[in-house]
Each structure stands twice: as C-alpha cells, then as structure tokens.
C-alpha cells in the first residue's frame, strides 16, 4: 500500500521549492523541480502497488 503521507511530503516540498525558484524568476528550475517530484512520487506509488 502506498504511503500517502510520504508522497504528500515529496510533492509539498517540491511545490515550496518551485515557488522559491519562481520568486527568483527561475521558471526553468521550478519546472524541473516539479517534474522530478512528479516522477519520484509516481515511481514510489507504482512500486508500492506492485
């Protein structure tokens, strides 16, 4: 079973980091932070369900 608290924490921290990057006017970094978090949480979810 997926650990939704861990998945939430990964996404929440990534959103926080992405917002900080946007505050620094670095949209490319924000995009990469969010993409990496999306991939990480998807992989963890799939591993937990498999």
C-alpha positions in Angstrom: 0.0 0.0 0.0 1.3 3.4 -0.9 2.5 5.7 1.9 0.4 8.8 1.0 1.9 10.9 3.8 5.4 10.4 2.2 4.0 11.1 -1.3 2.4 14.3 0.0 5.6 15.4 1.7 7.5 15.0 -1.5 5.0 17.0 -3.5 4.6 19.7 -0.8 8.4 20.2 -0.5 8.7 20.4 -4.3 5.9 23.0 -4.6 7.7 25.0 -1.9 11.0 24.8 -3.7 9.4 25.6 -7.1 7.7 28.7 -5.6 11.0 29.8 -4.3 12.5 29.4 -7.7 9.7 31.4 -9.2 10.3 34.1 -6.7 13.9 34.2 -8.1 12.4 34.4 -11.6 13.8 31.0 -12.5 10.9 29.3 -14.2 13.1 26.6 -15.7 14.3 25.4 -12.4 10.7 25.5 -11.0 9.6 23.3 -13.9 12.4 20.8 -13.3 11.7 20.6 -9.6 8.0 19.8 -10.2 8.8 17.3 -13.0 11.3 15.5 -10.7 8.8 15.4 -7.9 6.1 14.1 -10.2 8.3 11.3 -11.4 9.5 10.4 -7.9 6.1 10.1 -6.5 4.8 8.2 -9.5 7.6 5.7 -9.1 7.1 5.3 -5.4 3.3 4.8 -5.9 3.9 2.2 -8.6 6.5 0.3 -6.5 4.2 0.3 -3.5 1.2 -1.0 -5.5 3.2 -3.7 -7.4 
